[in-house]
Amino acid sequence: MRDRRRRPPVAPCAHLVCRACWDGADYSGCPVCHRGIDPADPFLRPAPRPAGEVPPGGGPLGC
């Protein structure tokens, strides 16, 4: 059985969007149909960064 927790439907279009394939922090609409998404939809929240990943801009310098 497929893991539906990673592909819940986005509101209001109800397309199933894989959170591992698309990071909602980079979108303002559905990545499938480009329709606007409800601002409260969990898809629009940034994905957590893996431990040890360097943030954009390189992070602080260790001087």
N, C-alpha and C positions, 0 to 999 in steps of 0.2 A: 504494500500500500504506500502511496506517496505521502510525503510529509506536508500536510496542508498548512501547517503553522508558518512555513517559509513562503507560502503563496496565498495569503489571504486576499480577498477581493478589495480593490480600492473603491472608495465612494466618490461619486455616485454611479460611475459606469459599470462597476462590478467585474472588471477584468482581473484575472488572477495574475499577480505580478510577483515574480520571484525576488525576494530581498537579497539573495546572494548574487543575482545578475544585475540588478539595478539598485543603486543607492539613492534613496528618496531625497537626500540632501542636495542632489544635483538636478532635481526635477521640480517643476511647479505644476505639472499636469501628469496625466496617465502616460507612461512610456509606450503603451500600445496604441491608444487612439488620440493622445495629446489633448484630451478634454480636461478642463479644470478639475482639480480634486478638492474635496472638502478640507479646509485648513486644519481641521482636527484629526484628519486621517493619520494613523500611525506611520504610513509609508513615508510621509514627508519628514519624519525625524531622522537625523543623521545616524548612520550605522556606527556601532561602537568600534573604536580602533583596536586592532590586535595589539597585544602587549609588546612593547619594544619598537613599535612603528614610529618613524620620525614624522612629526607634524609638518604640514606645508610650510615652506620658508626655512626648513632645516632645524628649527628649535633653538634653544639657548646655546650659546658658546660656553665651553668649559674652560674659560681662561683663569 
